[in-house]
Amino acid sequence: MVKSMTGFGKSHLVKKEREYQMEIKSVNHRYLDISIKMPKQLSYLEEDIKKAISAKVMRGKLEVFVTFNNQSVEEQEIMINKEMAKLYIKQIEELAQETNLPVNINVMDMIKLPDVLNIISKQEDETIQEELLEVTNEAVEKLVEMRTFEGQKMAEDLIKRIEGIQEKMIKISSVSTGLIEEYVVKLEKRIKEILKTEEIDQNRLAQEVVIYADKCSIEEEVTRLKSHIAQFKTLILEERQGAIGKKLDFMIQEMNREINTIGSKANSLEIINNVVDIKTELENIREQIQNIE
């Protein structure tokens, strides 16, 4: 099953005055790379979020944004980090002495300093974990749904392009079949013109034809390329889970290798023109599959 690596998923959940929201943005990447931005009070659940996402997504660079708002006063407790506040006061007093400035420390200003005033949720960790995973699964499902939709559009285009290449390969195969016969006719004519005689050494002519046939034969390359095309189509059309982007990329490399060999052996302008068209199309396909999971 073809899935794009580009997608977006968003979910929102409210439970007993606890509000969660998650957004997941995904772009193409060689491996799975998950970056999460979330409130500090939920940071201990970061690995759980990554596991939930990686269970359904295999490749891509994902940016995850989590917001959490707990409006329940009963479930919250205010804690003042007195030791941290004392450190601030000590540093402020030392700075005042060094700069000969008056010490003017206000309690309300102190609690605004980082890590002095903390709001701690008294809600059990398991409940928050379950709710956060619920919102995560919903966001991931929407992301996968979008990636699958985009992937199917890409699959339709790839099949169309690869079938176009298949048609050109049929033309190349057809043209190559008659190359040896054309070479024999041209060689006989050329020998007669040079030697000015109608008598030709058929054994010598046969040797030249064998040498030419060995040099310009593209039968093996055509056979392998047709096989790669068939495998490529099978991967695209197969209804199964799993990442196929790397396999498709490898197969395009193999196709390029075969078509380059055909181009170097070809002794026909028609074949060369078709080779150029196929290489152009393979490059277009290669660019597209960079975004396939």
C-alpha positions in Angstrom: 0.0 0.0 0.0 1.4 3.3 -1.1 1.5 6.0 1.6 2.9 9.5 1.2 5.2 10.8 3.9 3.5 14.2 3.8 0.5 14.6 6.0 -1.3 16.3 8.9 -3.3 15.0 11.8 -5.1 16.9 14.6 -7.1 15.8 17.6 -8.9 17.5 20.6 -10.1 15.9 23.8 -11.8 17.3 26.9 -12.3 15.1 30.0 -13.5 16.5 33.4 -12.1 20.0 32.7 -8.8 18.6 31.3 -8.3 19.7 27.8 -5.8 18.1 25.4 -4.9 19.1 21.8 -2.4 17.5 19.5 -1.1 18.4 16.0 1.2 16.2 14.0 2.9 17.4 10.8 4.8 15.0 8.6 7.3 15.5 5.7 9.6 13.1 3.9 12.7 11.7 5.6 14.9 8.7 5.1 14.1 7.2 8.5 11.5 7.9 11.2 12.3 11.0 13.1 9.8 12.2 15.8 10.2 15.6 17.5 7.7 16.5 20.3 7.0 19.8 21.8 4.8 19.5 24.9 4.2 21.0 28.4 6.9 20.2 30.9 4.3 18.6 33.2 3.7 16.0 30.5 7.3 15.4 29.5 7.5 12.1 31.3 5.0 10.7 28.7 7.1 11.6 25.7 8.3 8.1 25.1 4.7 6.7 25.3 3.7 9.2 22.6 6.6 8.1 20.4 5.8 4.4 20.8 2.1 5.1 19.9 3.1 7.0 16.7 5.9 4.5 15.6 3.4 1.7 15.8 1.5 3.2 12.9 4.1 5.3 11.0 7.4 3.8 9.7 9.1 6.7 7.9 9.0 10.5 7.9 10.0 13.5 9.9 7.2 14.2 12.3 6.7 17.3 14.4 4.3 16.8 17.3 2.7 19.7 19.2 0.8 19.0 22.4 -1.1 21.5 24.6 -2.7 20.6 27.9 -5.0 22.8 30.0 -6.2 21.6 33.4 -9.0 23.9 34.7 -9.9 21.8 37.7 -8.8 23.6 40.9 -9.4 20.6 43.1 -6.9 18.5 41.1 -4.1 21.1 41.3 -1.6 22.1 44.0 0.6 25.1 44.1 4.2 24.4 45.2 6.8 27.1 45.8 10.4 26.0 45.3 11.8 27.8 48.3 15.4 26.6 47.8 15.3 28.0 44.2 13.9 31.3 45.5 16.7 31.5 48.1 19.3 31.0 45.3 17.8 33.8 43.3 17.8 36.1 46.4 21.5 35.3 47.1 22.5 36.1 43.6 20.5 39.3 43.5 22.1 40.4 46.8 25.6 39.7 45.5 24.8 41.6 42.3 23.5 44.6 44.4 26.8 44.7 46.4 29.0 44.5 43.4 27.1 47.3 41.6 26.3 49.4 44.6 22.6 49.2 43.9 19.9 49.0 46.5 18.3 45.6 47.1 14.7 45.7 46.3 13.3 42.2 46.4 9.5 41.8 46.0 7.9 38.5 46.8 5.4 38.8 43.9 8.3 39.4 41.6 10.2 36.4 43.0 7.4 33.9 42.2 7.4 35.0 38.6 11.0 33.8 38.2 11.5 30.4 36.4 10.9 27.3 38.5 10.0 29.1 41.6 6.2 28.7 41.4 4.9 25.4 40.1 1.4 24.1 39.6 1.3 20.4 40.1 -1.6 18.2 39.1 -2.8 15.8 41.8 -4.6 13.7 39.1 -3.2 10.1 38.9 -0.6 9.6 36.2 -2.4 6.6 34.7 -5.5 8.7 34.0 -3.5 11.4 32.2 -1.5 8.8 30.4 -4.6 7.1 29.1 -6.2 10.3 28.0 -3.0 11.6 26.3 -2.6 8.3 24.4 -6.3 8.5 23.3 -5.7 11.9 21.8 -2.4 10.7 20.3 -4.1 7.7 18.6 -6.8 9.9 17.1 -4.2 12.4 15.7 -2.1 9.5 14.3 -5.1 7.9 12.6 -6.0 11.2 10.9 -2.3 11.6 9.8 -2.2 8.1 8.4 -5.6 8.6 6.7 -4.2 11.7 4.9 -0.9 10.0 4.0 -2.9 7.1 2.6 -5.1 9.3 0.5 -2.1 11.3 -0.9 -0.3 8.0 -1.5 -3.1 6.5 -3.6 -3.0 9.6 -5.8 0.7 9.1 -6.2 0.2 5.4 -7.0 -2.2 6.2 -9.8 0.3 8.6 -11.3 3.3 6.2 -10.9 1.4 3.3 -12.6 0.6 5.6 -15.5 4.2 6.6 -15.9 5.6 3.1 -15.5 3.2 1.8 -18.1 4.4 4.5 -20.4 7.9 3.2 -20.0 6.6 -0.3 -20.6 5.2 0.8 -24.0 8.5 2.4 -25.0 10.3 -0.8 -24.0 8.1 -2.7 -26.4 9.1 -0.3 -29.2 12.8 -0.7 -28.3 12.5 -4.5 -28.3 10.7 -4.4 -31.7 13.3 -2.1 -33.3 16.3 -4.1 -31.9 15.0 -7.3 -33.5 15.5 -5.9 -37.0 18.9 -4.3 -36.4 20.9 -7.4 -37.3 19.1 -7.9 -40.6 19.6 -4.2 -41.4 23.3 -4.5 -40.6 23.7 -7.5 -42.9 22.1 -5.7 -45.8 24.2 -2.5 -45.2 27.4 -4.5 -44.7 26.9 -6.5 -48.0 26.2 -3.3 -49.9 29.3 -1.6 -48.4 31.6 -4.5 -49.2 30.4 -4.6 -52.8 31.0 -0.9 -53.2 34.5 -1.1 -51.8 35.6 -4.3 -53.6 33.6 -3.6 -56.7 32.5 -7.2 -56.9 29.3 -9.3 -56.4 31.2 -12.2 -54.8 31.4 -12.0 -51.0 33.0 -14.3 -48.5 30.0 -15.6 -46.6 32.1 -17.0 -43.8 33.8 -13.7 -43.1 30.4 -11.9 -43.4 29.0 -14.3 -40.8 31.8 -13.6 -38.4 31.3 -9.9 -38.7 27.5 -10.3 -38.1 28.2 -12.4 -35.0 30.6 -9.8 -33.6 28.1 -7.0 -34.3 25.2 -9.0 -32.8 27.2 -9.6 -29.6 28.1 -5.9 -29.2 24.6 -4.5 -29.9 22.4 -7.2 -28.4 20.2 -5.7 -25.7 18.0 -8.8 -25.1 19.2 -9.4 -21.6 18.9 -5.8 -20.6 15.4 -5.6 -22.0 14.3 -8.8 -20.2 15.7 -7.5 -16.8 14.1 -4.1 -17.3 10.7 -5.7 -18.1 11.1 -7.8 -14.9 11.9 -4.7 -12.8 8.8 -2.9 -14.2 6.6 -5.9 -13.3 7.9 -6.0 -9.8 7.5 -2.2 -9.5 3.8 -2.4 -10.5 3.3 -5.3 -8.1 4.6 -3.3 -5.1 2.5 -0.3 -6.0 -0.7 -2.3 -6.4 -0.2 -4.7 -3.4 -2.7 -4.2 -0.6 -0.4 -4.6 2.4 1.0 -2.7 5.2 4.7 -1.7 5.3 7.1 0.9 3.9 7.9 0.3 0.3 9.6 3.6 -0.6 13.2 2.3 -0.2 12.4 -0.8 -2.3 10.9 1.4 -5.1 13.9 3.6 -5.0 16.3 0.6 -5.4 14.2 -0.7 -8.3 14.4 2.7 -10.1 18.2 2.6 -9.7 18.3 -0.9 -11.3 16.0 0.3 -14.1 18.4 3.3 -14.7 21.3 0.9 -14.8 19.7 -1.3 -17.5 18.4 1.6 -19.6 21.9 3.2 -19.6 23.4 -0.1 -20.9 20.8 -0.2 -23.6 21.6 3.3 -24.6 25.3 2.6 -24.8 24.7 -0.5 -26.9 22.0 0.9 -29.2 23.0 1.5 -32.8 19.7 3.1 -33.7 18.5 6.7 -33.4 14.9 5.5 -32.7 16.2 3.4 -29.7 18.3 6.2 -28.4 15.3 8.6 -28.6 13.2 6.2 -26.6 16.1 5.7 -24.1 16.2 9.4 -23.5 12.4 9.5 -22.9 12.6 6.6 -20.5 15.5 8.1 -18.5 13.5 11.4 -18.2 10.5 9.5 -17.0 12.5 7.4 -14.5 13.9 10.7 -13.0 10.3 12.0 -12.6 9.4 8.7 -10.9 12.4 8.8 -8.7 11.5 12.3 -7.4 8.0 11.2 -6.6 9.0 8.1 -4.7 11.2 10.1 -2.4 8.0 11.1 -0.7 6.7 7.5 -0.3 6.8 5.9 3.1 
